[in-house]
Amino acid sequence: MPKKETSKSFLLRLDASTMAKVEAWAVQEFRSVNGQLQWMIAESLRRHGRMRDADVPDSKPDSDDSGDRKE
C-alpha cells in the first residue's frame, strides 16, 4: 500500500537578494532553507490567526517570541 504523502511540493521563485537573506537567516537558525521557509510560513499563519500551534508539525520553540530579529 502506498505511503500517504504528508507534504506537498511546489516551485517558488525568489529574487537573488531575498534568497540570500533567507539563506543567511536559515544558517543563523541552524535550519535548511526549506526548513526556514516552512517555519516562516507557519509563523506567519500563527501570527495572523490562520493556524494554531498544534496544527504545525515539528515547530521549533523560540527563545524570543517576538520573531523580530535585527540584522
MDAnalysis code that builds the backbone (N, CA, C; Angstrom):
import MDAnalysis as mda
import numpy as np

u = mda.Universe.empty(213, n_residues=71, atom_resindex=np.repeat(np.arange(71), 3), trajectory=True)
u.add_TopologyAttr("name", ["N", "CA", "C"] * 71)
u.add_TopologyAttr("resid", np.arange(1, 72))
u.add_TopologyAttr("resname", ["MET", "PRO", "LYS", "LYS", "GLU", "THR", "SER", "LYS", "SER", "PHE", "LEU", "LEU", "ARG", "LEU", "ASP", "ALA", "SER", "THR", "MET", "ALA", "LYS", "VAL", "GLU", "ALA", "TRP", "ALA", "VAL", "GLN", "GLU", "PHE", "ARG", "SER", "VAL", "ASN", "GLY", "GLN", "LEU", "GLN", "TRP", "MET", "ILE", "ALA", "GLU", "SER", "LEU", "ARG", "ARG", "HIS", "GLY", "ARG", "MET", "ARG", "ASP", "ALA", "ASP", "VAL", "PRO", "ASP", "SER", "LYS", "PRO", "ASP", "SER", "ASP", "ASP", "SER", "GLY", "ASP", "ARG", "LYS", "GLU"])
u.atoms.positions = np.array([
    [0.842, -1.182, 0.000],
    [0.000, 0.000, 0.000],
    [0.886, 1.243, 0.000],
    [0.626, 2.203, -0.896],
    [1.456, 3.413, -0.946],
    [1.352, 4.225, 0.332],
    [2.487, 4.815, 0.690],
    [2.535, 5.665, 1.873],
    [1.860, 6.999, 1.557],
    [1.028, 7.478, 2.479],
    [0.342, 8.753, 2.296],
    [1.340, 9.905, 2.447],
    [1.351, 10.789, 1.461],
    [2.253, 11.933, 1.491],
    [1.724, 12.976, 2.470],
    [2.610, 13.480, 3.344],
    [2.190, 14.464, 4.344],
    [2.557, 15.888, 3.956],
    [3.316, 16.043, 2.887],
    [3.666, 17.393, 2.455],
    [3.468, 17.507, 0.950],
    [3.406, 18.727, 0.482],
    [3.196, 18.990, -0.930],
    [4.351, 19.823, -1.461],
    [4.865, 19.440, -2.600],
    [5.972, 20.168, -3.227],
    [5.438, 21.200, -4.200],
    [6.168, 22.325, -4.303],
    [5.819, 23.338, -5.287],
    [7.058, 24.171, -5.592],
    [7.047, 24.829, -6.727],
    [8.153, 25.666, -7.151],
    [7.957, 27.080, -6.620],
    [9.007, 27.648, -6.062],
    [8.957, 29.011, -5.553],
    [10.099, 29.796, -6.165],
    [9.797, 30.913, -6.767],
    [10.821, 31.773, -7.354],
    [11.022, 32.999, -6.479],
    [12.266, 33.235, -6.133],
    [12.636, 34.400, -5.325],
    [13.731, 35.160, -6.040],
    [13.736, 36.478, -5.883],
    [14.844, 37.243, -6.437],
    [16.097, 36.927, -5.621],
    [17.252, 37.171, -6.211],
    [18.532, 36.792, -5.599],
    [18.743, 37.428, -4.230],
    [18.348, 38.674, -4.073],
    [18.525, 39.365, -2.799],
    [17.698, 38.724, -1.683],
    [16.434, 38.417, -1.991],
    [15.565, 37.775, -0.993],
    [16.087, 36.395, -0.637],
    [16.512, 35.634, -1.645],
    [17.031, 34.290, -1.398],
    [18.271, 34.345, -0.514],
    [19.151, 35.302, -0.755],
    [20.356, 35.447, 0.070],
    [19.993, 35.724, 1.524],
    [18.975, 36.541, 1.733],
    [18.547, 36.856, 3.098],
    [17.927, 35.632, 3.785],
    [17.141, 34.863, 3.038],
    [16.539, 33.638, 3.597],
    [17.643, 32.632, 3.932],
    [18.620, 32.487, 3.043],
    [19.732, 31.559, 3.295],
    [20.517, 31.965, 4.543],
    [20.806, 33.244, 4.683],
    [21.546, 33.728, 5.847],
    [20.755, 33.499, 7.135],
    [19.459, 33.752, 7.091],
    [18.605, 33.541, 8.260],
    [18.562, 32.063, 8.619],
    [18.474, 31.205, 7.618],
    [18.444, 29.760, 7.860],
    [19.733, 29.308, 8.551],
    [20.861, 29.824, 8.117],
    [22.142, 29.478, 8.738],
    [22.146, 29.911, 10.204],
    [21.670, 31.116, 10.480],
    [21.627, 31.627, 11.857],
    [20.728, 30.777, 12.748],
    [19.684, 30.201, 12.187],
    [18.716, 29.401, 12.952],
    [19.031, 27.907, 12.914],
    [20.150, 27.536, 12.265],
    [20.548, 26.125, 12.126],
    [19.474, 25.300, 11.428],
    [18.899, 25.871, 10.360],
    [17.888, 25.188, 9.568],
    [18.338, 25.132, 8.120],
    [17.732, 24.216, 7.357],
    [17.906, 24.239, 5.911],
    [17.061, 25.395, 5.374],
    [17.299, 25.784, 4.128],
    [16.484, 26.834, 3.521],
    [15.036, 26.373, 3.460],
    [14.819, 25.116, 3.084],
    [13.461, 24.592, 3.040],
    [12.804, 24.651, 4.423],
    [13.532, 24.228, 5.437],
    [13.006, 24.282, 6.802],
    [12.712, 25.701, 7.248],
    [13.575, 26.629, 6.850],
    [13.362, 28.031, 7.211],
    [12.097, 28.568, 6.552],
    [11.914, 28.271, 5.274],
    [10.703, 28.728, 4.576],
    [9.454, 28.122, 5.200],
    [9.506, 26.834, 5.559],
    [8.356, 26.211, 6.221],
    [8.058, 26.900, 7.543],
    [9.105, 27.198, 8.309],
    [8.917, 27.868, 9.598],
    [8.337, 29.271, 9.399],
    [8.871, 30.013, 8.410],
    [8.395, 31.376, 8.160],
    [6.909, 31.386, 7.787],
    [6.507, 30.447, 6.949],
    [5.099, 30.377, 6.545],
    [4.221, 30.001, 7.738],
    [4.635, 28.985, 8.502],
    [3.854, 28.563, 9.670],
    [3.754, 29.683, 10.697],
    [4.859, 30.396, 10.928],
    [4.865, 31.505, 11.894],
    [3.916, 32.619, 11.450],
    [3.933, 32.923, 10.174],
    [3.031, 33.951, 9.651],
    [1.573, 33.528, 9.805],
    [1.280, 32.271, 9.511],
    [-0.087, 31.763, 9.677],
    [-0.539, 31.856, 11.136],
    [0.362, 31.493, 12.070],
    [0.032, 31.584, 13.506],
    [-0.226, 33.028, 13.918],
    [0.649, 33.933, 13.514],
    [0.522, 35.339, 13.910],
    [-0.752, 35.987, 13.397],
    [-1.238, 35.508, 12.275],
    [-2.440, 36.091, 11.681],
    [-3.694, 35.283, 11.987],
    [-3.573, 34.363, 12.960],
    [-4.727, 33.602, 13.420],
    [-5.255, 32.590, 12.423],
    [-4.430, 32.184, 11.482],
    [-4.864, 31.215, 10.469],
    [-4.516, 29.785, 10.858],
    [-3.641, 29.608, 11.858],
    [-3.209, 28.278, 12.264],
    [-2.888, 28.287, 13.752],
    [-3.286, 27.232, 14.424],
    [-2.948, 27.081, 15.836],
    [-1.581, 26.416, 15.954],
    [-0.898, 26.587, 17.076],
    [0.404, 25.958, 17.299],
    [0.329, 24.447, 17.127],
    [-0.767, 23.831, 17.562],
    [-0.917, 22.386, 17.479],
    [-1.029, 21.898, 16.040],
    [-1.384, 22.776, 15.103],
    [-1.524, 22.399, 13.698],
    [-0.194, 22.354, 12.960],
    [0.872, 22.866, 13.569],
    [2.157, 22.970, 12.897],
    [3.047, 21.807, 13.308],
    [3.416, 20.935, 12.358],
    [4.297, 19.829, 12.704],
    [5.725, 20.304, 12.922],
    [6.402, 19.729, 13.906],
    [7.810, 19.991, 14.165],
    [8.157, 21.458, 14.312],
    [7.303, 22.228, 14.975],
    [7.630, 23.641, 15.175],
    [8.690, 23.747, 16.257],
    [9.690, 24.593, 16.018],
    [10.795, 24.792, 16.946],
    [10.448, 25.951, 17.867],
    [10.421, 25.726, 19.191],
    [10.138, 26.844, 20.091],
    [11.266, 27.862, 20.052],
    [10.908, 29.115, 20.078],
    [11.889, 30.192, 20.050],
    [12.087, 30.753, 21.440],
    [13.311, 31.188, 21.704],
    [13.576, 31.853, 22.977],
    [13.031, 33.272, 22.956],
    [12.907, 33.830, 21.753],
    [12.381, 35.177, 21.587],
    [11.074, 35.088, 20.817],
    [9.954, 35.234, 21.486],
    [8.648, 35.074, 20.856],
    [8.316, 36.182, 19.869],
    [9.050, 37.285, 19.909],
    [8.732, 38.386, 19.022],
    [9.044, 38.050, 17.577],
    [10.071, 37.223, 17.325],
    [10.430, 36.854, 15.983],
    [11.045, 37.970, 15.162],
    [11.123, 39.167, 15.730],
    [11.700, 40.291, 15.028],
    [13.176, 40.376, 15.346],
    [13.968, 39.810, 14.486],
    [15.409, 39.784, 14.711],
    [16.045, 40.934, 13.955],
    [16.980, 41.595, 14.575],
    [17.696, 42.698, 13.942],
    [18.881, 42.135, 13.176],
    [19.108, 42.645, 11.969],
    [20.258, 42.194, 11.172],
    [21.382, 43.168, 11.253],
])
